[in-house]
Amino acid sequence: MTSANVRVPAKINLCLGVGPVRDDGYHPLATVYQAVDLHDEVRATAREDGEITVVVHADLDARTEAADVPEDDDNLAVKAARLLRDRTGVDLGVDLAIRKVIPVAGGMAGGSADAAAALVACNEAWGTGLSRAALEVLAAKLGSDVPFLLHGGNAVGGGRGETISPVLARGSYHWVFAMAHQGLSTAAVYAEFDRLNAGSTVADPQVPDALLAALRAGDAVALGEALSNDLTEAALSLRPELEDTLEIGIEAGALGAILSGSGPTALFLASDEQHALDIAFALGSAAGCADVVQSRGPVPGARLS
Ligand code: ATP
């Protein structure tokens, strides 16, 4: 049967503005996404009998808690395959094999990445031939981050993150990621955000002009200063030790340091490869840090490989 293999990147949020909770339970977001060079792979092999299965293989290191990734219908890649099948009326099944490198529950949208990859891989393996635009419509139904992970590069995210628009950007950036020993539930961090803001007025979120200007200019120093994340207080309230991790990176001279999305992965911007190596070395002493990874961004979204 026909197989297709897709590589899909992780995302980071260069800024994450979070507004007051909406009636549907979601928070309006104003974010700038960047896709980074840390990839999961999803292989889809079509099957005649209509069954949909998934297996997850993880690199044997601390940052991939494969045991926490469901190997049943709760897996977001399976949900993506089912949605594509429902929309196209194809009667084939598929075996999905996921190679996980993106940290699980790390604030880097690994589950959404696998969903985006499964859409592209099944579209190819089943020969359903949906356009990229049609896949983006399905992606938005699967989760807030999924459309961006199809798209890749840099993009502004609005709505609850699912409406993406292009951003003028130059340059390639050197990142260091500090992975935590244990993931953090996105829902728990938003609940803590609501608790901390109860009784106060939360402003509508905005993408900072300084961040857009830094990206337009390809200015890493200005970008480092403009990085921001409205979920920081909530995530640090649940994981106080992350403050030390951020502090160690800043002391090592990072141009900017924030949590990735809802955390607990911490991001550090470096000026070049050697600088990234120095920061990575310093982070080795952070008690809350299970693993340190150097990466580059932006990179393309989910692609056949
Ligand atoms: P986000 O940044 O999108 O809020 P995250 O990166 O913090 O999410 P994920 O790695 O996407 O978190 O996983 C969140 C939860 O989703 C996991 O704990 C797991 O139970 C579930 N999940 C379902 N499918 C997958 C998948 N393919 N990969 C990882 N997690 C999955």
py3Dmol code that shows the C-alpha trace and the ligand (Angstrom):
import py3Dmol

protein = """\
ATOM      1  CA  MET A   1       0.000   0.000   0.000  1.00  0.00           C
ATOM      2  CA  THR A   2       1.032   3.596  -0.487  1.00  0.00           C
ATOM      3  CA  SER A   3       3.127   5.270   2.207  1.00  0.00           C
ATOM      4  CA  ALA A   4       4.042   8.898   2.828  1.00  0.00           C
ATOM      5  CA  ASN A   5       6.513  10.370   5.300  1.00  0.00           C
ATOM      6  CA  VAL A   6       6.167  13.908   6.658  1.00  0.00           C
ATOM      7  CA  ARG A   7       8.521  16.024   8.787  1.00  0.00           C
ATOM      8  CA  VAL A   8       6.904  18.673  10.956  1.00  0.00           C
ATOM      9  CA  PRO A   9       8.549  21.337  13.125  1.00  0.00           C
ATOM     10  CA  ALA A  10       7.826  22.518  16.679  1.00  0.00           C
ATOM     11  CA  LYS A  11       6.596  26.071  17.236  1.00  0.00           C
ATOM     12  CA  ILE A  12       7.618  28.801  19.613  1.00  0.00           C
ATOM     13  CA  ASN A  13       5.722  32.009  20.374  1.00  0.00           C
ATOM     14  CA  LEU A  14       7.966  35.080  20.094  1.00  0.00           C
ATOM     15  CA  CYS A  15       5.196  36.969  21.857  1.00  0.00           C
ATOM     16  CA  LEU A  16       2.041  35.575  23.425  1.00  0.00           C
ATOM     17  CA  GLY A  17      -0.626  38.118  24.314  1.00  0.00           C
ATOM     18  CA  VAL A  18      -3.585  36.535  26.135  1.00  0.00           C
ATOM     19  CA  GLY A  19      -6.958  38.285  26.474  1.00  0.00           C
ATOM     20  CA  PRO A  20      -9.909  37.739  28.813  1.00  0.00           C
ATOM     21  CA  VAL A  21     -11.522  34.275  28.649  1.00  0.00           C
ATOM     22  CA  ARG A  22     -14.356  34.114  26.034  1.00  0.00           C
ATOM     23  CA  ASP A  23     -17.821  32.610  26.527  1.00  0.00           C
ATOM     24  CA  ASP A  24     -16.664  29.445  24.680  1.00  0.00           C
ATOM     25  CA  GLY A  25     -13.860  28.974  27.243  1.00  0.00           C
ATOM     26  CA  TYR A  26     -11.034  29.983  24.882  1.00  0.00           C
ATOM     27  CA  HIS A  27      -8.793  33.002  25.365  1.00  0.00           C
ATOM     28  CA  PRO A  28      -8.232  35.426  22.471  1.00  0.00           C
ATOM     29  CA  LEU A  29      -4.549  35.424  21.531  1.00  0.00           C
ATOM     30  CA  ALA A  30      -2.227  37.809  19.719  1.00  0.00           C
ATOM     31  CA  THR A  31       0.954  35.941  18.949  1.00  0.00           C
ATOM     32  CA  VAL A  32       3.855  35.706  16.538  1.00  0.00           C
ATOM     33  CA  TYR A  33       4.725  32.097  15.828  1.00  0.00           C
ATOM     34  CA  GLN A  34       8.081  30.839  14.621  1.00  0.00           C
ATOM     35  CA  ALA A  35       8.630  27.259  13.420  1.00  0.00           C
ATOM     36  CA  VAL A  36      11.937  25.854  14.720  1.00  0.00           C
ATOM     37  CA  ASP A  37      14.305  23.087  13.741  1.00  0.00           C
ATOM     38  CA  LEU A  38      13.091  20.390  16.117  1.00  0.00           C
ATOM     39  CA  HIS A  39      11.055  17.896  14.104  1.00  0.00           C
ATOM     40  CA  ASP A  40       8.645  15.017  14.628  1.00  0.00           C
ATOM     41  CA  GLU A  41       8.089  12.593  11.742  1.00  0.00           C
ATOM     42  CA  VAL A  42       4.812  10.947  10.814  1.00  0.00           C
ATOM     43  CA  ARG A  43       4.633   8.028   8.359  1.00  0.00           C
ATOM     44  CA  ALA A  44       1.216   7.112   6.973  1.00  0.00           C
ATOM     45  CA  THR A  45       0.708   3.739   5.278  1.00  0.00           C
ATOM     46  CA  ALA A  46      -2.722   3.252   3.720  1.00  0.00           C
ATOM     47  CA  ARG A  47      -4.684   0.067   4.535  1.00  0.00           C
ATOM     48  CA  GLU A  48      -7.532  -1.537   2.626  1.00  0.00           C
ATOM     49  CA  ASP A  49      -9.536  -2.647   5.673  1.00  0.00           C
ATOM     50  CA  GLY A  50     -10.474   0.829   6.957  1.00  0.00           C
ATOM     51  CA  GLU A  51      -8.654   0.453  10.326  1.00  0.00           C
ATOM     52  CA  ILE A  52      -6.757   3.447  11.720  1.00  0.00           C
ATOM     53  CA  THR A  53      -3.823   2.616  14.033  1.00  0.00           C
ATOM     54  CA  VAL A  54      -0.993   4.607  15.612  1.00  0.00           C
ATOM     55  CA  VAL A  55       2.357   3.756  17.202  1.00  0.00           C
ATOM     56  CA  VAL A  56       4.695   6.257  18.838  1.00  0.00           C
ATOM     57  CA  HIS A  57       8.479   5.843  18.874  1.00  0.00           C
ATOM     58  CA  ALA A  58      10.525   8.226  20.980  1.00  0.00           C
ATOM     59  CA  ASP A  59      14.199   9.042  21.026  1.00  0.00           C
ATOM     60  CA  LEU A  60      15.554   7.487  24.185  1.00  0.00           C
ATOM     61  CA  ASP A  61      16.184  10.645  26.135  1.00  0.00           C
ATOM     62  CA  ALA A  62      14.558  12.648  28.857  1.00  0.00           C
ATOM     63  CA  ARG A  63      12.665  15.122  26.740  1.00  0.00           C
ATOM     64  CA  THR A  64      10.278  12.685  25.110  1.00  0.00           C
ATOM     65  CA  GLU A  65       7.854  11.096  27.492  1.00  0.00           C
ATOM     66  CA  ALA A  66       6.351   8.795  24.888  1.00  0.00           C
ATOM     67  CA  ALA A  67       4.378   7.041  27.601  1.00  0.00           C
ATOM     68  CA  ASP A  68       2.280  10.211  27.891  1.00  0.00           C
ATOM     69  CA  VAL A  69       1.307  10.119  24.227  1.00  0.00           C
ATOM     70  CA  PRO A  70      -1.880   8.136  23.616  1.00  0.00           C
ATOM     71  CA  GLU A  71      -1.697   5.271  21.087  1.00  0.00           C
ATOM     72  CA  ASP A  72      -5.436   5.264  20.424  1.00  0.00           C
ATOM     73  CA  ASP A  73      -8.196   7.526  19.118  1.00  0.00           C
ATOM     74  CA  ASP A  74      -7.116  10.304  21.515  1.00  0.00           C
ATOM     75  CA  ASN A  75      -3.904  10.794  19.547  1.00  0.00           C
ATOM     76  CA  LEU A  76      -4.240  14.047  17.608  1.00  0.00           C
ATOM     77  CA  ALA A  77      -2.746  12.416  14.506  1.00  0.00           C
ATOM     78  CA  VAL A  78      -5.575   9.846  14.550  1.00  0.00           C
ATOM     79  CA  LYS A  79      -8.149  12.633  14.960  1.00  0.00           C
ATOM     80  CA  ALA A  80      -6.599  14.353  11.917  1.00  0.00           C
ATOM     81  CA  ALA A  81      -6.770  11.162   9.829  1.00  0.00           C
ATOM     82  CA  ARG A  82     -10.430  10.626  10.798  1.00  0.00           C
ATOM     83  CA  LEU A  83     -11.360  14.211   9.969  1.00  0.00           C
ATOM     84  CA  LEU A  84      -9.694  14.007   6.545  1.00  0.00           C
ATOM     85  CA  ARG A  85     -11.442  10.697   5.861  1.00  0.00           C
ATOM     86  CA  ASP A  86     -14.852  12.097   6.881  1.00  0.00           C
ATOM     87  CA  ARG A  87     -14.385  15.168   4.674  1.00  0.00           C
ATOM     88  CA  THR A  88     -13.215  13.279   1.588  1.00  0.00           C
ATOM     89  CA  GLY A  89     -15.346  10.129   1.869  1.00  0.00           C
ATOM     90  CA  VAL A  90     -12.336   7.868   1.234  1.00  0.00           C
ATOM     91  CA  ASP A  91     -12.903   4.338   2.591  1.00  0.00           C
ATOM     92  CA  LEU A  92      -9.260   3.380   3.275  1.00  0.00           C
ATOM     93  CA  GLY A  93      -7.631   3.072   6.701  1.00  0.00           C
ATOM     94  CA  VAL A  94      -4.111   3.985   7.734  1.00  0.00           C
ATOM     95  CA  ASP A  95      -1.214   2.895   9.968  1.00  0.00           C
ATOM     96  CA  LEU A  96       0.375   5.991  11.493  1.00  0.00           C
ATOM     97  CA  ALA A  97       3.909   5.781  12.917  1.00  0.00           C
ATOM     98  CA  ILE A  98       5.095   8.835  14.846  1.00  0.00           C
ATOM     99  CA  ARG A  99       8.750   9.484  15.661  1.00  0.00           C
ATOM    100  CA  LYS A 100       8.633  11.966  18.545  1.00  0.00           C
ATOM    101  CA  VAL A 101      11.397  14.459  19.157  1.00  0.00           C
ATOM    102  CA  ILE A 102       9.290  17.495  20.176  1.00  0.00           C
ATOM    103  CA  PRO A 103       8.879  17.474  23.984  1.00  0.00           C
ATOM    104  CA  VAL A 104       5.487  16.244  25.184  1.00  0.00           C
ATOM    105  CA  ALA A 105       3.399  18.905  27.000  1.00  0.00           C
ATOM    106  CA  GLY A 106       6.359  21.265  26.567  1.00  0.00           C
ATOM    107  CA  GLY A 107       4.532  24.298  25.166  1.00  0.00           C
ATOM    108  CA  MET A 108       5.932  23.553  21.688  1.00  0.00           C
ATOM    109  CA  ALA A 109       2.705  22.136  20.193  1.00  0.00           C
ATOM    110  CA  GLY A 110       4.005  18.617  19.550  1.00  0.00           C
ATOM    111  CA  GLY A 111       0.534  17.074  19.402  1.00  0.00           C
ATOM    112  CA  SER A 112      -0.689  19.765  17.009  1.00  0.00           C
ATOM    113  CA  ALA A 113       2.443  19.221  14.905  1.00  0.00           C
ATOM    114  CA  ASP A 114       1.614  15.516  14.563  1.00  0.00           C
ATOM    115  CA  ALA A 115      -1.957  16.408  13.575  1.00  0.00           C
ATOM    116  CA  ALA A 116      -0.669  18.744  10.843  1.00  0.00           C
ATOM    117  CA  ALA A 117       1.769  16.067   9.659  1.00  0.00           C
ATOM    118  CA  ALA A 118      -0.953  13.392   9.616  1.00  0.00           C
ATOM    119  CA  LEU A 119      -3.165  15.599   7.417  1.00  0.00           C
ATOM    120  CA  VAL A 120      -0.380  15.988   4.849  1.00  0.00           C
ATOM    121  CA  ALA A 121       0.741  12.333   5.071  1.00  0.00           C
ATOM    122  CA  CYS A 122      -2.768  10.837   4.765  1.00  0.00           C
ATOM    123  CA  ASN A 123      -3.690  13.245   1.963  1.00  0.00           C
ATOM    124  CA  GLU A 124      -0.716  11.804   0.064  1.00  0.00           C
ATOM    125  CA  ALA A 125      -1.067   8.123   1.060  1.00  0.00           C
ATOM    126  CA  TRP A 126      -4.817   8.107   0.270  1.00  0.00           C
ATOM    127  CA  GLY A 127      -4.422  10.197  -2.881  1.00  0.00           C
ATOM    128  CA  THR A 128      -7.205  12.513  -1.688  1.00  0.00           C
ATOM    129  CA  GLY A 129      -5.501  15.495  -3.335  1.00  0.00           C
ATOM    130  CA  LEU A 130      -6.808  18.279  -1.080  1.00  0.00           C
ATOM    131  CA  SER A 131      -5.102  21.623  -1.641  1.00  0.00           C
ATOM    132  CA  ARG A 132      -2.970  23.230   1.058  1.00  0.00           C
ATOM    133  CA  ALA A 133      -5.799  25.773   1.595  1.00  0.00           C
ATOM    134  CA  ALA A 134      -8.358  22.981   2.088  1.00  0.00           C
ATOM    135  CA  LEU A 135      -6.033  21.241   4.564  1.00  0.00           C
ATOM    136  CA  GLU A 136      -5.725  24.525   6.502  1.00  0.00           C
ATOM    137  CA  VAL A 137      -9.506  24.612   6.979  1.00  0.00           C
ATOM    138  CA  LEU A 138      -9.396  21.102   8.484  1.00  0.00           C
ATOM    139  CA  ALA A 139      -6.341  22.056  10.552  1.00  0.00           C
ATOM    140  CA  ALA A 140      -8.235  24.890  12.270  1.00  0.00           C
ATOM    141  CA  LYS A 141     -10.902  22.395  13.384  1.00  0.00           C
ATOM    142  CA  LEU A 142      -8.251  20.168  14.983  1.00  0.00           C
ATOM    143  CA  GLY A 143      -6.622  22.799  17.214  1.00  0.00           C
ATOM    144  CA  SER A 144      -5.430  26.379  17.556  1.00  0.00           C
ATOM    145  CA  ASP A 145      -1.794  25.702  16.583  1.00  0.00           C
ATOM    146  CA  VAL A 146      -2.402  23.204  13.763  1.00  0.00           C
ATOM    147  CA  PRO A 147      -2.819  25.723  10.866  1.00  0.00           C
ATOM    148  CA  PHE A 148       0.510  27.352  11.748  1.00  0.00           C
ATOM    149  CA  LEU A 149       2.313  24.008  11.769  1.00  0.00           C
ATOM    150  CA  LEU A 150       1.155  23.374   8.199  1.00  0.00           C
ATOM    151  CA  HIS A 151       2.332  26.843   7.259  1.00  0.00           C
ATOM    152  CA  GLY A 152       5.668  27.156   9.125  1.00  0.00           C
ATOM    153  CA  GLY A 153       8.098  30.092   8.906  1.00  0.00           C
ATOM    154  CA  ASN A 154       6.944  33.103  10.921  1.00  0.00           C
ATOM    155  CA  ALA A 155       3.303  34.191  11.177  1.00  0.00           C
ATOM    156  CA  VAL A 156       0.993  36.331  13.274  1.00  0.00           C
ATOM    157  CA  GLY A 157      -1.696  34.264  15.036  1.00  0.00           C
ATOM    158  CA  GLY A 158      -5.069  35.758  16.001  1.00  0.00           C
ATOM    159  CA  GLY A 159      -8.431  34.424  17.155  1.00  0.00           C
ATOM    160  CA  ARG A 160      -7.498  31.585  19.525  1.00  0.00           C
ATOM    161  CA  GLY A 161      -4.268  31.215  17.502  1.00  0.00           C
ATOM    162  CA  GLU A 162      -5.833  29.510  14.472  1.00  0.00           C
ATOM    163  CA  THR A 163      -6.123  32.524  12.143  1.00  0.00           C
ATOM    164  CA  ILE A 164      -2.687  33.085  10.761  1.00  0.00           C
ATOM    165  CA  SER A 165      -1.386  35.900   8.616  1.00  0.00           C
ATOM    166  CA  PRO A 166       2.025  36.496   7.107  1.00  0.00           C
ATOM    167  CA  VAL A 167       4.631  38.650   8.803  1.00  0.00           C
ATOM    168  CA  LEU A 168       7.504  40.434   7.111  1.00  0.00           C
ATOM    169  CA  ALA A 169      10.608  38.837   8.588  1.00  0.00           C
ATOM    170  CA  ARG A 170      14.309  38.595   7.899  1.00  0.00           C
ATOM    171  CA  GLY A 171      17.054  36.527   9.397  1.00  0.00           C
ATOM    172  CA  SER A 172      17.673  33.155  10.919  1.00  0.00           C
ATOM    173  CA  TYR A 173      17.812  32.961  14.706  1.00  0.00           C
ATOM    174  CA  HIS A 174      19.833  30.784  17.081  1.00  0.00           C
ATOM    175  CA  TRP A 175      17.816  29.331  19.938  1.00  0.00           C
ATOM    176  CA  VAL A 176      18.599  27.277  23.010  1.00  0.00           C
ATOM    177  CA  PHE A 177      15.760  25.274  24.546  1.00  0.00           C
ATOM    178  CA  ALA A 178      15.827  24.095  28.161  1.00  0.00           C
ATOM    179  CA  MET A 179      13.468  21.119  28.479  1.00  0.00           C
ATOM    180  CA  ALA A 180      11.940  20.494  31.907  1.00  0.00           C
ATOM    181  CA  HIS A 181      11.817  17.115  33.671  1.00  0.00           C
ATOM    182  CA  GLN A 182       8.034  17.033  33.488  1.00  0.00           C
ATOM    183  CA  GLY A 183       5.449  18.531  31.116  1.00  0.00           C
ATOM    184  CA  LEU A 184       2.901  21.152  32.078  1.00  0.00           C
ATOM    185  CA  SER A 185      -0.760  20.973  31.099  1.00  0.00           C
ATOM    186  CA  THR A 186      -1.797  23.873  28.857  1.00  0.00           C
ATOM    187  CA  ALA A 187      -5.297  23.827  30.400  1.00  0.00           C
ATOM    188  CA  ALA A 188      -3.840  24.057  33.923  1.00  0.00           C
ATOM    189  CA  VAL A 189      -1.728  27.083  32.972  1.00  0.00           C
ATOM    190  CA  TYR A 190      -4.734  28.902  31.459  1.00  0.00           C
ATOM    191  CA  ALA A 191      -6.789  28.062  34.566  1.00  0.00           C
ATOM    192  CA  GLU A 192      -4.021  29.574  36.713  1.00  0.00           C
ATOM    193  CA  PHE A 193      -3.959  32.639  34.425  1.00  0.00           C
ATOM    194  CA  ASP A 194      -7.724  33.082  35.042  1.00  0.00           C
ATOM    195  CA  ARG A 195      -7.286  32.587  38.782  1.00  0.00           C
ATOM    196  CA  LEU A 196      -4.487  35.180  38.995  1.00  0.00           C
ATOM    197  CA  ASN A 197      -6.500  37.677  36.930  1.00  0.00           C
ATOM    198  CA  ALA A 198      -9.863  37.131  38.645  1.00  0.00           C
ATOM    199  CA  GLY A 199     -11.383  40.495  39.525  1.00  0.00           C
ATOM    200  CA  SER A 200      -9.015  42.533  37.329  1.00  0.00           C
ATOM    201  CA  THR A 201      -9.534  43.760  33.787  1.00  0.00           C
ATOM    202  CA  VAL A 202      -7.511  41.832  31.199  1.00  0.00           C
ATOM    203  CA  ALA A 203      -6.770  44.012  28.148  1.00  0.00           C
ATOM    204  CA  ASP A 204      -7.315  42.809  24.584  1.00  0.00           C
ATOM    205  CA  PRO A 205      -4.038  41.257  23.426  1.00  0.00           C
ATOM    206  CA  GLN A 206      -1.728  43.016  20.946  1.00  0.00           C
ATOM    207  CA  VAL A 207       1.404  42.006  19.064  1.00  0.00           C
ATOM    208  CA  PRO A 208       4.083  44.523  20.200  1.00  0.00           C
ATOM    209  CA  ASP A 209       5.230  46.900  17.422  1.00  0.00           C
ATOM    210  CA  ALA A 210       8.825  46.558  18.658  1.00  0.00           C
ATOM    211  CA  LEU A 211       8.741  42.822  17.971  1.00  0.00           C
ATOM    212  CA  LEU A 212       7.433  43.269  14.414  1.00  0.00           C
ATOM    213  CA  ALA A 213      10.066  45.963  13.774  1.00  0.00           C
ATOM    214  CA  ALA A 214      12.835  43.659  15.080  1.00  0.00           C
ATOM    215  CA  LEU A 215      11.714  40.831  12.771  1.00  0.00           C
ATOM    216  CA  ARG A 216      11.441  43.186   9.771  1.00  0.00           C
ATOM    217  CA  ALA A 217      14.997  44.358  10.421  1.00  0.00           C
ATOM    218  CA  GLY A 218      16.339  40.868  11.225  1.00  0.00           C
ATOM    219  CA  ASP A 219      17.750  42.388  14.437  1.00  0.00           C
ATOM    220  CA  ALA A 220      18.391  39.630  16.994  1.00  0.00           C
ATOM    221  CA  VAL A 221      19.285  42.030  19.820  1.00  0.00           C
ATOM    222  CA  ALA A 222      16.024  43.971  19.383  1.00  0.00           C
ATOM    223  CA  LEU A 223      14.088  40.705  19.031  1.00  0.00           C
ATOM    224  CA  GLY A 224      15.579  39.436  22.293  1.00  0.00           C
ATOM    225  CA  GLU A 225      14.386  42.571  24.090  1.00  0.00           C
ATOM    226  CA  ALA A 226      10.907  42.332  22.575  1.00  0.00           C
ATOM    227  CA  LEU A 227      10.175  38.676  23.451  1.00  0.00           C
ATOM    228  CA  SER A 228       7.119  38.457  25.738  1.00  0.00           C
ATOM    229  CA  ASN A 229       4.692  35.920  27.160  1.00  0.00           C
ATOM    230  CA  ASP A 230       1.533  36.743  29.151  1.00  0.00           C
ATOM    231  CA  LEU A 231       1.427  33.188  30.546  1.00  0.00           C
ATOM    232  CA  THR A 232       4.756  33.598  32.371  1.00  0.00           C
ATOM    233  CA  GLU A 233       3.295  34.507  35.753  1.00  0.00           C
ATOM    234  CA  ALA A 234       0.807  31.615  35.641  1.00  0.00           C
ATOM    235  CA  ALA A 235       3.423  29.051  34.563  1.00  0.00           C
ATOM    236  CA  LEU A 236       5.930  30.261  37.191  1.00  0.00           C
ATOM    237  CA  SER A 237       3.217  30.100  39.825  1.00  0.00           C
ATOM    238  CA  LEU A 238       2.809  26.367  39.013  1.00  0.00           C
ATOM    239  CA  ARG A 239       6.562  25.734  38.498  1.00  0.00           C
ATOM    240  CA  PRO A 240       8.577  28.269  40.557  1.00  0.00           C
ATOM    241  CA  GLU A 241      11.870  26.501  39.709  1.00  0.00           C
ATOM    242  CA  LEU A 242      11.586  27.728  36.096  1.00  0.00           C
ATOM    243  CA  GLU A 243      12.559  31.186  37.327  1.00  0.00           C
ATOM    244  CA  ASP A 244      16.056  29.847  38.110  1.00  0.00           C
ATOM    245  CA  THR A 245      16.335  28.301  34.637  1.00  0.00           C
ATOM    246  CA  LEU A 246      15.431  31.657  33.011  1.00  0.00           C
ATOM    247  CA  GLU A 247      17.865  33.488  35.311  1.00  0.00           C
ATOM    248  CA  ILE A 248      20.782  31.168  34.447  1.00  0.00           C
ATOM    249  CA  GLY A 249      20.256  31.754  30.713  1.00  0.00           C
ATOM    250  CA  ILE A 250      20.077  35.524  31.198  1.00  0.00           C
ATOM    251  CA  GLU A 251      23.253  35.499  33.283  1.00  0.00           C
ATOM    252  CA  ALA A 252      24.931  33.522  30.498  1.00  0.00           C
ATOM    253  CA  GLY A 253      24.189  36.495  28.231  1.00  0.00           C
ATOM    254  CA  ALA A 254      21.063  35.369  26.331  1.00  0.00           C
ATOM    255  CA  LEU A 255      19.626  38.196  24.189  1.00  0.00           C
ATOM    256  CA  GLY A 256      16.195  37.267  25.523  1.00  0.00           C
ATOM    257  CA  ALA A 257      14.634  34.543  27.665  1.00  0.00           C
ATOM    258  CA  ILE A 258      10.976  33.456  27.920  1.00  0.00           C
ATOM    259  CA  LEU A 259       8.874  30.359  28.409  1.00  0.00           C
ATOM    260  CA  SER A 260       7.603  28.652  25.279  1.00  0.00           C
ATOM    261  CA  GLY A 261       3.804  29.036  25.106  1.00  0.00           C
ATOM    262  CA  SER A 262       2.350  27.614  28.310  1.00  0.00           C
ATOM    263  CA  GLY A 263       5.781  26.192  29.299  1.00  0.00           C
ATOM    264  CA  PRO A 264       7.628  24.517  30.824  1.00  0.00           C
ATOM    265  CA  THR A 265      10.249  24.634  28.013  1.00  0.00           C
ATOM    266  CA  ALA A 266      12.346  27.811  28.348  1.00  0.00           C
ATOM    267  CA  LEU A 267      13.703  29.610  25.252  1.00  0.00           C
ATOM    268  CA  PHE A 268      16.908  31.589  24.998  1.00  0.00           C
ATOM    269  CA  LEU A 269      17.954  33.687  22.007  1.00  0.00           C
ATOM    270  CA  ALA A 270      21.654  33.662  21.145  1.00  0.00           C
ATOM    271  CA  SER A 271      23.608  35.886  18.770  1.00  0.00           C
ATOM    272  CA  ASP A 272      25.406  33.020  16.991  1.00  0.00           C
ATOM    273  CA  GLU A 273      26.290  29.346  17.269  1.00  0.00           C
ATOM    274  CA  GLN A 274      29.164  29.831  19.738  1.00  0.00           C
ATOM    275  CA  HIS A 275      26.978  32.030  21.946  1.00  0.00           C
ATOM    276  CA  ALA A 276      24.268  29.349  21.843  1.00  0.00           C
ATOM    277  CA  LEU A 277      26.842  26.769  22.943  1.00  0.00           C
ATOM    278  CA  ASP A 278      27.885  28.971  25.910  1.00  0.00           C
ATOM    279  CA  ILE A 279      24.267  29.385  27.010  1.00  0.00           C
ATOM    280  CA  ALA A 280      23.594  25.665  26.592  1.00  0.00           C
ATOM    281  CA  PHE A 281      26.649  24.875  28.711  1.00  0.00           C
ATOM    282  CA  ALA A 282      25.528  27.224  31.505  1.00  0.00           C
ATOM    283  CA  LEU A 283      22.026  25.703  31.494  1.00  0.00           C
ATOM    284  CA  GLY A 284      23.530  22.294  32.153  1.00  0.00           C
ATOM    285  CA  SER A 285      23.737  23.368  35.833  1.00  0.00           C
ATOM    286  CA  ALA A 286      20.029  24.313  36.128  1.00  0.00           C
ATOM    287  CA  ALA A 287      18.315  21.878  38.486  1.00  0.00           C
ATOM    288  CA  GLY A 288      14.972  22.173  36.663  1.00  0.00           C
ATOM    289  CA  CYS A 289      16.502  21.426  33.273  1.00  0.00           C
ATOM    290  CA  ALA A 290      16.388  17.830  31.973  1.00  0.00           C
ATOM    291  CA  ASP A 291      17.897  18.456  28.566  1.00  0.00           C
ATOM    292  CA  VAL A 292      19.289  21.347  26.503  1.00  0.00           C
ATOM    293  CA  VAL A 293      18.878  21.589  22.738  1.00  0.00           C
ATOM    294  CA  GLN A 294      20.246  24.107  20.228  1.00  0.00           C
ATOM    295  CA  SER A 295      18.010  24.952  17.301  1.00  0.00           C
ATOM    296  CA  ARG A 296      17.423  27.447  14.476  1.00  0.00           C
ATOM    297  CA  GLY A 297      14.323  29.161  13.188  1.00  0.00           C
ATOM    298  CA  PRO A 298      12.399  29.847  11.095  1.00  0.00           C
ATOM    299  CA  VAL A 299      11.956  26.582   9.147  1.00  0.00           C
ATOM    300  CA  PRO A 300       9.143  25.418   6.806  1.00  0.00           C
ATOM    301  CA  GLY A 301       5.949  23.737   8.075  1.00  0.00           C
ATOM    302  CA  ALA A 302       4.797  20.105   7.580  1.00  0.00           C
ATOM    303  CA  ARG A 303       6.423  18.741   4.389  1.00  0.00           C
ATOM    304  CA  LEU A 304       6.685  15.388   2.624  1.00  0.00           C
ATOM    305  CA  SER A 305      10.187  13.982   3.120  1.00  0.00           C
TER     306      SER A 305
END
"""
ligand_1 = """\
31
ATP
P 0.466 23.312 23.139
O 1.768 24.065 23.068
O -0.181 23.065 21.802
O -0.499 23.812 24.150
P 2.016 21.215 24.319
O 3.170 21.287 23.385
O 2.223 21.811 25.676
O 0.772 21.833 23.639
P 1.551 18.507 23.489
O 2.904 17.895 23.409
O 0.912 18.902 22.211
O 1.555 19.734 24.507
O 0.650 17.444 24.275
C -0.407 17.739 25.139
C -1.136 16.441 25.442
O -1.806 16.005 24.259
C -0.227 15.280 25.828
O -0.025 15.224 27.215
C -0.952 14.050 25.293
O -1.738 13.459 26.280
C -1.902 14.587 24.210
N -1.564 14.141 22.828
C -2.425 13.648 21.936
N -1.815 13.333 20.781
C -0.530 13.645 20.924
C 0.609 13.543 20.072
N 0.526 13.060 18.832
N 1.780 13.992 20.565
C 1.866 14.507 21.830
N 0.834 14.588 22.672
C -0.370 14.159 22.232
"""
view = py3Dmol.view(width=600, height=400)
view.addModel(protein, "pdb")
view.setStyle({"model": 0}, {"cartoon": {"style": "trace"}})
view.addModel(ligand_1, "xyz")
view.setStyle({"model": 1}, {"stick": {}})
view.zoomTo()
view.show()
